[in-house]
Amino acid sequence: MTRQPVLDFHVRLAPRPGAAERLLAAMDGCGLARAVVCAGGTIDLDTLARQLVAGGHVETDADNDAVLAACAGTGGPPASEGVAGGNGGPPASEGVAGGGGRLVPFWFANPHRPPEAYRARAAEFRGLEISPAVHGVALTDPRVAALVEVAAERGHPVYTVCLARPGAGVADLVTLARRFPRTDFVLGHSGIGNIDFHALALIRDEPNIALETSGGYTCVAAAAIDRLGAARVVFGSEYPLQHPAVELAKFEALGTPPEQWRQIAWENAHRLLGEEKP
């Protein structure tokens, strides 16, 4: 696997002093050119771990303003920016603060709030995250559909992590994606758990669902490339919970061919963001 530019499709940024500087330093240390940034710190890790096992939720709003502020001024947009968002929608650069910079902001939605907050700020962000693990709202809930409708209006991709519980499984994501066939969805963390081959089977025939690879074993990453094709796989790290070097090592260990690695680490992410590949 030759050295090629990497866009990390999933990092988190908590509203803490120095967090943005630490993120950029980690990116520099691993040779990451860009990263999609979602809010962190919305829930403490002990509570999140308990909710993953026992259920429950918080209704806390993510600090999307902190994400936006951190992303601002992190580099100019690529020369080719300005094409329509992934499966349709307005130009990616239209009204976007720092939209083509090194750090790319996503809106972390709280389904316990009306979708108007996201709609009012959508032009400042590049995508949407919905988390049943944090907020406890199922992907089958009308409140989630209302948020995805806004994403569809803006041409935003939708990132989510599924759970092994009713309404939040990969099959439920498939149902949601079929309802919005022109919207791109990204299934985070290689599905549910470390060896979710079943997720690959469920999304295989859903062209608007891509797989983000953080957390999963190398066998799942290899199977995703084989069964979905490299064009539907995107690299992500889940920094700071996982160091990007660990996730990069996964593909190094697989010996991913350079042409596939460029798709996974660079080209697919730019397509999802509505940018032509640099």
Phi and psi restraints in degrees (value plus and minus 20) as a CYANA .aco file:
   2 THR   PHI     -96.2   -56.2
   2 THR   PSI     140.7   180.7
   3 ARG   PHI     -90.7   -50.7
   3 ARG   PSI     101.8   141.8
   4 GLN   PHI    -157.5  -117.5
   4 GLN   PSI     140.5   180.5
   5 PRO   PHI     -84.6   -44.6
   5 PRO   PSI     127.8   167.8
   6 VAL   PHI    -148.5  -108.5
   6 VAL   PSI     113.1   153.1
   7 LEU   PHI    -132.7   -92.7
   7 LEU   PSI      91.5   131.5
   8 ASP   PHI     -97.3   -57.3
   8 ASP   PSI      95.1   135.1
   9 PHE   PHI    -102.6   -62.6
   9 PHE   PSI     -22.1    17.9
  10 HIS   PHI    -174.9  -134.9
  10 HIS   PSI      79.9   119.9
  11 VAL   PHI    -146.1  -106.1
  11 VAL   PSI     142.9   182.9
  12 ARG   PHI    -140.2  -100.2
  12 ARG   PSI     132.4   172.4
  13 LEU   PHI    -156.2  -116.2
  13 LEU   PSI      92.5   132.5
  14 ALA   PHI    -105.1   -65.1
  14 ALA   PSI     129.7   169.7
  15 PRO   PHI     -97.4   -57.4
  15 PRO   PSI      50.0    90.0
  16 ARG   PHI    -147.5  -107.5
  16 ARG   PSI     129.5   169.5
  17 PRO   PHI     -76.1   -36.1
  17 PRO   PSI     111.1   151.1
  18 GLY   PHI      60.2   100.2
  18 GLY   PSI     -19.2    20.8
  19 ALA   PHI     -83.0   -43.0
  19 ALA   PSI     -63.1   -23.1
  20 ALA   PHI     -85.2   -45.2
  20 ALA   PSI     -60.3   -20.3
  21 GLU   PHI     -84.5   -44.5
  21 GLU   PSI     -59.9   -19.9
  22 ARG   PHI     -86.0   -46.0
  22 ARG   PSI     -59.1   -19.1
  23 LEU   PHI     -81.7   -41.7
  23 LEU   PSI     -68.7   -28.7
  24 LEU   PHI     -83.1   -43.1
  24 LEU   PSI     -56.8   -16.8
  25 ALA   PHI     -85.2   -45.2
  25 ALA   PSI     -60.8   -20.8
  26 ALA   PHI     -84.3   -44.3
  26 ALA   PSI     -60.7   -20.7
  27 MET   PHI     -82.3   -42.3
  27 MET   PSI     -64.2   -24.2
  28 ASP   PHI     -81.8   -41.8
  28 ASP   PSI     -61.2   -21.2
  29 GLY   PHI     -85.0   -45.0
  29 GLY   PSI     -47.0    -7.0
  30 CYS   PHI    -123.6   -83.6
  30 CYS   PSI     -21.9    18.1
  31 GLY   PHI      55.6    95.6
  31 GLY   PSI       7.1    47.1
  32 LEU   PHI    -103.5   -63.5
  32 LEU   PSI     107.6   147.6
  33 ALA   PHI    -100.3   -60.3
  33 ALA   PSI     -59.9   -19.9
  34 ARG   PHI    -165.8  -125.8
  34 ARG   PSI     146.9   186.9
  35 ALA   PHI    -174.2  -134.2
  35 ALA   PSI     122.1   162.1
  36 VAL   PHI    -104.1   -64.1
  36 VAL   PSI     108.0   148.0
  37 VAL   PHI    -135.3   -95.3
  37 VAL   PSI     106.6   146.6
  38 CYS   PHI    -136.5   -96.5
  38 CYS   PSI     135.4   175.4
  39 ALA   PHI     -85.8   -45.8
  39 ALA   PSI     118.7   158.7
  40 GLY   PHI    -134.3   -94.3
  40 GLY   PSI     158.2   198.2
  41 GLY   PHI      55.7    95.7
  41 GLY   PSI     -11.1    28.9
  42 THR   PHI     -90.9   -50.9
  42 THR   PSI     -47.0    -7.0
  43 ILE   PHI    -164.9  -124.9
  43 ILE   PSI     120.5   160.5
  44 ASP   PHI     -93.2   -53.2
  44 ASP   PSI     134.4   174.4
  45 LEU   PHI     -87.4   -47.4
  45 LEU   PSI     -51.4   -11.4
  46 ASP   PHI     -85.3   -45.3
  46 ASP   PSI     -62.2   -22.2
  47 THR   PHI     -87.4   -47.4
  47 THR   PSI     -62.1   -22.1
  48 LEU   PHI     -80.8   -40.8
  48 LEU   PSI     -64.0   -24.0
  49 ALA   PHI     -81.5   -41.5
  49 ALA   PSI     -61.1   -21.1
  50 ARG   PHI     -85.0   -45.0
  50 ARG   PSI     -61.3   -21.3
  51 GLN   PHI     -86.5   -46.5
  51 GLN   PSI     -54.2   -14.2
  52 LEU   PHI     -82.4   -42.4
  52 LEU   PSI     -53.3   -13.3
  53 VAL   PHI    -111.9   -71.9
  53 VAL   PSI     -66.2   -26.2
  54 ALA   PHI    -125.6   -85.6
  54 ALA   PSI     -26.9    13.1
  55 GLY   PHI      68.2   108.2
  55 GLY   PSI    -195.5  -155.5
  56 GLY   PHI      86.9   126.9
  56 GLY   PSI     156.3   196.3
  57 HIS   PHI    -182.8  -142.8
  57 HIS   PSI     146.3   186.3
  58 VAL   PHI    -138.2   -98.2
  58 VAL   PSI     141.4   181.4
  59 GLU   PHI    -135.6   -95.6
  59 GLU   PSI       3.2    43.2
  60 THR   PHI     -92.4   -52.4
  60 THR   PSI     118.4   158.4
  61 ASP   PHI    -101.0   -61.0
  61 ASP   PSI     118.1   158.1
  62 ALA   PHI     -91.6   -51.6
  62 ALA   PSI     134.0   174.0
  63 ASP   PHI    -108.0   -68.0
  63 ASP   PSI      56.4    96.4
  64 ASN   PHI     -87.9   -47.9
  64 ASN   PSI     -48.0    -8.0
  65 ASP   PHI     -85.0   -45.0
  65 ASP   PSI     -57.8   -17.8
  66 ALA   PHI     -84.2   -44.2
  66 ALA   PSI     -58.8   -18.8
  67 VAL   PHI     -83.0   -43.0
  67 VAL   PSI     -67.3   -27.3
  68 LEU   PHI     -81.4   -41.4
  68 LEU   PSI     -62.6   -22.6
  69 ALA   PHI     -84.0   -44.0
  69 ALA   PSI     -59.7   -19.7
  70 ALA   PHI     -88.0   -48.0
  70 ALA   PSI     -53.9   -13.9
  71 CYS   PHI     -97.4   -57.4
  71 CYS   PSI     -45.5    -5.5
  72 ALA   PHI     -84.9   -44.9
  72 ALA   PSI     116.7   156.7
  73 GLY   PHI      54.3    94.3
  73 GLY   PSI       1.6    41.6
  74 THR   PHI    -121.1   -81.1
  74 THR   PSI      13.2    53.2
  75 GLY   PHI      99.1   139.1
  75 GLY   PSI     129.3   169.3
  76 GLY   PHI     -97.4   -57.4
  76 GLY   PSI     144.5   184.5
  77 PRO   PHI     -90.3   -50.3
  77 PRO   PSI     131.7   171.7
  78 PRO   PHI     -79.2   -39.2
  78 PRO   PSI     132.0   172.0
  79 ALA   PHI     -80.8   -40.8
  79 ALA   PSI     -45.6    -5.6
  80 SER   PHI    -111.5   -71.5
  80 SER   PSI     -19.9    20.1
  81 GLU   PHI     -85.8   -45.8
  81 GLU   PSI     129.4   169.4
  82 GLY   PHI     106.6   146.6
  82 GLY   PSI     -14.5    25.5
  83 VAL   PHI    -102.6   -62.6
  83 VAL   PSI     150.5   190.5
  84 ALA   PHI     -86.2   -46.2
  84 ALA   PSI     130.2   170.2
  85 GLY   PHI     -82.4   -42.4
  85 GLY   PSI     128.8   168.8
  86 GLY   PHI     -28.6    11.4
  86 GLY   PSI    -101.6   -61.6
  87 ASN   PHI    -119.2   -79.2
  87 ASN   PSI      -3.8    36.2
  88 GLY   PHI     109.7   149.7
  88 GLY   PSI     141.7   181.7
  89 GLY   PHI     104.1   144.1
  89 GLY   PSI    -199.2  -159.2
  90 PRO   PHI     -91.3   -51.3
  90 PRO   PSI     144.2   184.2
  91 PRO   PHI     -75.4   -35.4
  91 PRO   PSI     121.9   161.9
  92 ALA   PHI     -82.7   -42.7
  92 ALA   PSI     -48.0    -8.0
  93 SER   PHI    -109.4   -69.4
  93 SER   PSI     -22.6    17.4
  94 GLU   PHI     -91.1   -51.1
  94 GLU   PSI      90.0   130.0
  95 GLY   PHI      48.2    88.2
  95 GLY   PSI       1.3    41.3
  96 VAL   PHI    -119.2   -79.2
  96 VAL   PSI     106.6   146.6
  97 ALA   PHI    -100.9   -60.9
  97 ALA   PSI      95.4   135.4
  98 GLY   PHI      44.0    84.0
  98 GLY   PSI       4.7    44.7
  99 GLY   PHI     -80.5   -40.5
  99 GLY   PSI     -54.2   -14.2
 100 GLY   PHI    -126.7   -86.7
 100 GLY   PSI      -2.0    38.0
 101 GLY   PHI     -97.1   -57.1
 101 GLY   PSI    -195.0  -155.0
 102 ARG   PHI     -86.3   -46.3
 102 ARG   PSI     -57.2   -17.2
 103 LEU   PHI    -125.7   -85.7
 103 LEU   PSI     108.4   148.4
 104 VAL   PHI    -132.7   -92.7
 104 VAL   PSI      95.7   135.7
 105 PRO   PHI    -103.0   -63.0
 105 PRO   PSI     114.6   154.6
 106 PHE   PHI    -131.7   -91.7
 106 PHE   PSI     128.3   168.3
 107 TRP   PHI    -107.1   -67.1
 107 TRP   PSI     100.2   140.2
 108 PHE   PHI    -110.7   -70.7
 108 PHE   PSI      85.2   125.2
 109 ALA   PHI     -99.8   -59.8
 109 ALA   PSI     129.7   169.7
 110 ASN   PHI    -132.8   -92.8
 110 ASN   PSI      82.5   122.5
 111 PRO   PHI     -83.9   -43.9
 111 PRO   PSI     -30.2     9.8
 112 HIS   PHI     -96.6   -56.6
 112 HIS   PSI     -27.7    12.3
 113 ARG   PHI    -128.7   -88.7
 113 ARG   PSI     132.0   172.0
 114 PRO   PHI     -80.4   -40.4
 114 PRO   PSI     133.4   173.4
 115 PRO   PHI     -91.6   -51.6
 115 PRO   PSI     -27.6    12.4
 116 GLU   PHI     -81.0   -41.0
 116 GLU   PSI     -51.6   -11.6
 117 ALA   PHI     -82.4   -42.4
 117 ALA   PSI     -64.3   -24.3
 118 TYR   PHI     -86.9   -46.9
 118 TYR   PSI     -63.9   -23.9
 119 ARG   PHI     -78.8   -38.8
 119 ARG   PSI     -61.1   -21.1
 120 ALA   PHI     -88.0   -48.0
 120 ALA   PSI     -46.5    -6.5
 121 ARG   PHI    -130.6   -90.6
 121 ARG   PSI     -20.0    20.0
 122 ALA   PHI     -78.3   -38.3
 122 ALA   PSI     -54.3   -14.3
 123 ALA   PHI     -84.5   -44.5
 123 ALA   PSI     -38.5     1.5
 124 GLU   PHI    -106.9   -66.9
 124 GLU   PSI     -31.7     8.3
 125 PHE   PHI    -139.5   -99.5
 125 PHE   PSI     150.3   190.3
 126 ARG   PHI    -135.6   -95.6
 126 ARG   PSI     -26.9    13.1
 127 GLY   PHI    -190.8  -150.8
 127 GLY   PSI     159.0   199.0
 128 LEU   PHI    -147.2  -107.2
 128 LEU   PSI     116.5   156.5
 129 GLU   PHI    -135.6   -95.6
 129 GLU   PSI     117.0   157.0
 130 ILE   PHI    -145.2  -105.2
 130 ILE   PSI     111.1   151.1
 131 SER   PHI    -146.8  -106.8
 131 SER   PSI      78.9   118.9
 132 PRO   PHI     -80.2   -40.2
 132 PRO   PSI     -47.6    -7.6
 133 ALA   PHI     -87.7   -47.7
 133 ALA   PSI     -54.0   -14.0
 134 VAL   PHI    -107.8   -67.8
 134 VAL   PSI     -74.4   -34.4
 135 HIS   PHI    -115.4   -75.4
 135 HIS   PSI     -29.6    10.4
 136 GLY   PHI      52.3    92.3
 136 GLY   PSI      -7.4    32.6
 137 VAL   PHI    -117.1   -77.1
 137 VAL   PSI     107.0   147.0
 138 ALA   PHI     -88.2   -48.2
 138 ALA   PSI     133.5   173.5
 139 LEU   PHI     -87.3   -47.3
 139 LEU   PSI     -36.3     3.7
 140 THR   PHI    -108.3   -68.3
 140 THR   PSI     -22.1    17.9
 141 ASP   PHI     -97.8   -57.8
 141 ASP   PSI     118.5   158.5
 142 PRO   PHI     -76.8   -36.8
 142 PRO   PSI     -46.6    -6.6
 143 ARG   PHI     -87.2   -47.2
 143 ARG   PSI     -53.7   -13.7
 144 VAL   PHI     -90.8   -50.8
 144 VAL   PSI     -62.9   -22.9
 145 ALA   PHI     -79.2   -39.2
 145 ALA   PSI     -57.9   -17.9
 146 ALA   PHI     -84.1   -44.1
 146 ALA   PSI     -57.4   -17.4
 147 LEU   PHI     -88.5   -48.5
 147 LEU   PSI     -61.9   -21.9
 148 VAL   PHI     -85.9   -45.9
 148 VAL   PSI     -52.6   -12.6
 149 GLU   PHI     -79.0   -39.0
 149 GLU   PSI     -58.8   -18.8
 150 VAL   PHI     -86.4   -46.4
 150 VAL   PSI     -63.9   -23.9
 151 ALA   PHI     -78.8   -38.8
 151 ALA   PSI     -60.4   -20.4
 152 ALA   PHI     -83.4   -43.4
 152 ALA   PSI     -59.4   -19.4
 153 GLU   PHI     -81.7   -41.7
 153 GLU   PSI     -57.1   -17.1
 154 ARG   PHI    -111.7   -71.7
 154 ARG   PSI     -27.9    12.1
 155 GLY   PHI      53.2    93.2
 155 GLY   PSI       7.0    47.0
 156 HIS   PHI    -104.4   -64.4
 156 HIS   PSI     119.7   159.7
 157 PRO   PHI     -93.8   -53.8
 157 PRO   PSI     136.1   176.1
 158 VAL   PHI    -138.7   -98.7
 158 VAL   PSI      99.9   139.9
 159 TYR   PHI    -123.2   -83.2
 159 TYR   PSI     114.5   154.5
 160 THR   PHI    -171.1  -131.1
 160 THR   PSI     137.6   177.6
 161 VAL   PHI    -136.0   -96.0
 161 VAL   PSI     109.0   149.0
 162 CYS   PHI    -110.2   -70.2
 162 CYS   PSI     144.2   184.2
 163 LEU   PHI    -153.4  -113.4
 163 LEU   PSI     137.7   177.7
 164 ALA   PHI    -106.1   -66.1
 164 ALA   PSI      45.2    85.2
 165 ARG   PHI    -172.0  -132.0
 165 ARG   PSI     136.2   176.2
 166 PRO   PHI     -76.7   -36.7
 166 PRO   PSI     113.3   153.3
 167 GLY   PHI      67.7   107.7
 167 GLY   PSI     -32.1     7.9
 168 ALA   PHI    -143.9  -103.9
 168 ALA   PSI      -7.8    32.2
 169 GLY   PHI    -103.1   -63.1
 169 GLY   PSI     154.8   194.8
 170 VAL   PHI     -85.1   -45.1
 170 VAL   PSI     -55.2   -15.2
 171 ALA   PHI     -81.9   -41.9
 171 ALA   PSI     -54.3   -14.3
 172 ASP   PHI     -90.8   -50.8
 172 ASP   PSI     -55.5   -15.5
 173 LEU   PHI     -83.4   -43.4
 173 LEU   PSI     -60.8   -20.8
 174 VAL   PHI     -79.2   -39.2
 174 VAL   PSI     -64.9   -24.9
 175 THR   PHI     -79.6   -39.6
 175 THR   PSI     -63.4   -23.4
 176 LEU   PHI     -84.6   -44.6
 176 LEU   PSI     -63.8   -23.8
 177 ALA   PHI     -85.2   -45.2
 177 ALA   PSI     -54.3   -14.3
 178 ARG   PHI     -88.7   -48.7
 178 ARG   PSI     -49.0    -9.0
 179 ARG   PHI     -90.8   -50.8
 179 ARG   PSI     -47.1    -7.1
 180 PHE   PHI    -144.7  -104.7
 180 PHE   PSI      50.4    90.4
 181 PRO   PHI     -86.9   -46.9
 181 PRO   PSI     -38.0     2.0
 182 ARG   PHI    -116.8   -76.8
 182 ARG   PSI     -13.2    26.8
 183 THR   PHI    -127.3   -87.3
 183 THR   PSI     116.4   156.4
 184 ASP   PHI    -105.8   -65.8
 184 ASP   PSI     113.8   153.8
 185 PHE   PHI    -136.6   -96.6
 185 PHE   PSI     127.3   167.3
 186 VAL   PHI    -145.1  -105.1
 186 VAL   PSI      98.2   138.2
 187 LEU   PHI    -104.9   -64.9
 187 LEU   PSI      93.8   133.8
 188 GLY   PHI    -102.8   -62.8
 188 GLY   PSI     140.8   180.8
 189 HIS   PHI      39.8    79.8
 189 HIS   PSI      11.9    51.9
 190 SER   PHI      41.0    81.0
 190 SER   PSI       6.6    46.6
 191 GLY   PHI      74.7   114.7
 191 GLY   PSI    -167.6  -127.6
 192 ILE   PHI    -122.7   -82.7
 192 ILE   PSI      98.6   138.6
 193 GLY   PHI      60.4   100.4
 193 GLY   PSI    -186.3  -146.3
 194 ASN   PHI    -113.3   -73.3
 194 ASN   PSI     -39.3     0.7
 195 ILE   PHI    -152.9  -112.9
 195 ILE   PSI      33.0    73.0
 196 ASP   PHI    -108.4   -68.4
 196 ASP   PSI      53.3    93.3
 197 PHE   PHI     -87.0   -47.0
 197 PHE   PSI     -47.9    -7.9
 198 HIS   PHI     -83.1   -43.1
 198 HIS   PSI     -56.2   -16.2
 199 ALA   PHI     -80.5   -40.5
 199 ALA   PSI     -59.8   -19.8
 200 LEU   PHI     -82.1   -42.1
 200 LEU   PSI     -59.0   -19.0
 201 ALA   PHI     -87.0   -47.0
 201 ALA   PSI     -58.5   -18.5
 202 LEU   PHI     -89.3   -49.3
 202 LEU   PSI     -57.0   -17.0
 203 ILE   PHI    -115.7   -75.7
 203 ILE   PSI     -23.6    16.4
 204 ARG   PHI     -73.6   -33.6
 204 ARG   PSI     -61.9   -21.9
 205 ASP   PHI    -116.7   -76.7
 205 ASP   PSI      -2.7    37.3
 206 GLU   PHI    -132.9   -92.9
 206 GLU   PSI      71.9   111.9
 207 PRO   PHI     -84.4   -44.4
 207 PRO   PSI     -37.5     2.5
 208 ASN   PHI    -114.6   -74.6
 208 ASN   PSI      -5.5    34.5
 209 ILE   PHI    -137.7   -97.7
 209 ILE   PSI      99.9   139.9
 210 ALA   PHI    -123.7   -83.7
 210 ALA   PSI     144.0   184.0
 211 LEU   PHI    -133.8   -93.8
 211 LEU   PSI     107.3   147.3
 212 GLU   PHI    -117.3   -77.3
 212 GLU   PSI     115.5   155.5
 213 THR   PHI    -116.8   -76.8
 213 THR   PSI     -18.6    21.4
 214 SER   PHI     -83.1   -43.1
 214 SER   PSI     123.2   163.2
 215 GLY   PHI      69.2   109.2
 215 GLY   PSI     -54.5   -14.5
 216 GLY   PHI     -94.7   -54.7
 216 GLY   PSI     137.8   177.8
 217 TYR   PHI     -89.5   -49.5
 217 TYR   PSI     143.3   183.3
 218 THR   PHI     -79.9   -39.9
 218 THR   PSI     -52.3   -12.3
 219 CYS   PHI     -84.3   -44.3
 219 CYS   PSI     -53.5   -13.5
 220 VAL   PHI     -92.5   -52.5
 220 VAL   PSI     -62.0   -22.0
 221 ALA   PHI     -80.2   -40.2
 221 ALA   PSI     -63.8   -23.8
 222 ALA   PHI     -84.0   -44.0
 222 ALA   PSI     -62.4   -22.4
 223 ALA   PHI     -86.9   -46.9
 223 ALA   PSI     -56.0   -16.0
 224 ALA   PHI     -82.5   -42.5
 224 ALA   PSI     -63.9   -23.9
 225 ILE   PHI     -82.3   -42.3
 225 ILE   PSI     -61.0   -21.0
 226 ASP   PHI     -91.9   -51.9
 226 ASP   PSI     -62.9   -22.9
 227 ARG   PHI    -111.0   -71.0
 227 ARG   PSI     -53.2   -13.2
 228 LEU   PHI    -117.0   -77.0
 228 LEU   PSI     -46.7    -6.7
 229 GLY   PHI      73.6   113.6
 229 GLY   PSI     126.6   166.6
 230 ALA   PHI     -80.8   -40.8
 230 ALA   PSI     -43.6    -3.6
 231 ALA   PHI     -90.2   -50.2
 231 ALA   PSI     -30.8     9.2
 232 ARG   PHI    -137.2   -97.2
 232 ARG   PSI       1.2    41.2
 233 VAL   PHI    -142.5  -102.5
 233 VAL   PSI     112.3   152.3
 234 VAL   PHI    -147.3  -107.3
 234 VAL   PSI     121.1   161.1
 235 PHE   PHI     -96.7   -56.7
 235 PHE   PSI     116.7   156.7
 236 GLY   PHI    -168.7  -128.7
 236 GLY   PSI     137.3   177.3
 237 SER   PHI    -136.7   -96.7
 237 SER   PSI     -49.4    -9.4
 238 GLU   PHI      44.2    84.2
 238 GLU   PSI      14.9    54.9
 239 TYR   PHI     -79.1   -39.1
 239 TYR   PSI     121.9   161.9
 240 PRO   PHI    -111.7   -71.7
 240 PRO   PSI     -16.7    23.3
 241 LEU   PHI     -88.9   -48.9
 241 LEU   PSI     -47.2    -7.2
 242 GLN   PHI    -153.2  -113.2
 242 GLN   PSI     112.7   152.7
 243 HIS   PHI     -94.2   -54.2
 243 HIS   PSI     116.4   156.4
 244 PRO   PHI     -75.2   -35.2
 244 PRO   PSI     -50.9   -10.9
 245 ALA   PHI     -80.5   -40.5
 245 ALA   PSI     -52.8   -12.8
 246 VAL   PHI     -87.3   -47.3
 246 VAL   PSI     -64.6   -24.6
 247 GLU   PHI     -91.3   -51.3
 247 GLU   PSI     -53.9   -13.9
 248 LEU   PHI     -84.5   -44.5
 248 LEU   PSI     -57.9   -17.9
 249 ALA   PHI     -82.7   -42.7
 249 ALA   PSI     -49.2    -9.2
 250 LYS   PHI     -80.1   -40.1
 250 LYS   PSI     -65.8   -25.8
 251 PHE   PHI     -96.7   -56.7
 251 PHE   PSI     -49.4    -9.4
 252 GLU   PHI     -83.6   -43.6
 252 GLU   PSI     -62.1   -22.1
 253 ALA   PHI     -85.2   -45.2
 253 ALA   PSI     -52.6   -12.6
 254 LEU   PHI     -94.6   -54.6
 254 LEU   PSI     -36.1     3.9
 255 GLY   PHI      44.5    84.5
 255 GLY   PSI      20.7    60.7
 256 THR   PHI     -77.7   -37.7
 256 THR   PSI     106.2   146.2
 257 PRO   PHI     -78.4   -38.4
 257 PRO   PSI     125.8   165.8
 258 PRO   PHI     -75.4   -35.4
 258 PRO   PSI     -58.1   -18.1
 259 GLU   PHI     -87.4   -47.4
 259 GLU   PSI     -57.0   -17.0
 260 GLN   PHI     -92.4   -52.4
 260 GLN   PSI     -60.8   -20.8
 261 TRP   PHI     -82.3   -42.3
 261 TRP   PSI     -58.0   -18.0
 262 ARG   PHI     -83.7   -43.7
 262 ARG   PSI     -57.9   -17.9
 263 GLN   PHI     -83.3   -43.3
 263 GLN   PSI     -69.6   -29.6
 264 ILE   PHI     -87.3   -47.3
 264 ILE   PSI     -61.1   -21.1
 265 ALA   PHI    -112.8   -72.8
 265 ALA   PSI     -31.8     8.2
 266 TRP   PHI    -164.5  -124.5
 266 TRP   PSI     -79.4   -39.4
 267 GLU   PHI     -89.5   -49.5
 267 GLU   PSI     -63.1   -23.1
 268 ASN   PHI     -84.1   -44.1
 268 ASN   PSI     -59.7   -19.7
 269 ALA   PHI     -83.2   -43.2
 269 ALA   PSI     -62.4   -22.4
 270 HIS   PHI     -85.2   -45.2
 270 HIS   PSI     -56.4   -16.4
 271 ARG   PHI     -84.8   -44.8
 271 ARG   PSI     -64.1   -24.1
 272 LEU   PHI     -82.5   -42.5
 272 LEU   PSI     -53.8   -13.8
 273 LEU   PHI    -101.7   -61.7
 273 LEU   PSI     -22.2    17.8
 274 GLY   PHI      58.1    98.1
 274 GLY   PSI       4.2    44.2
 275 GLU   PHI    -133.5   -93.5
 275 GLU   PSI     121.6   161.6
 276 GLU   PHI     -86.0   -46.0
 276 GLU   PSI     126.7   166.7
 277 LYS   PHI     -86.0   -46.0
 277 LYS   PSI     109.3   149.3
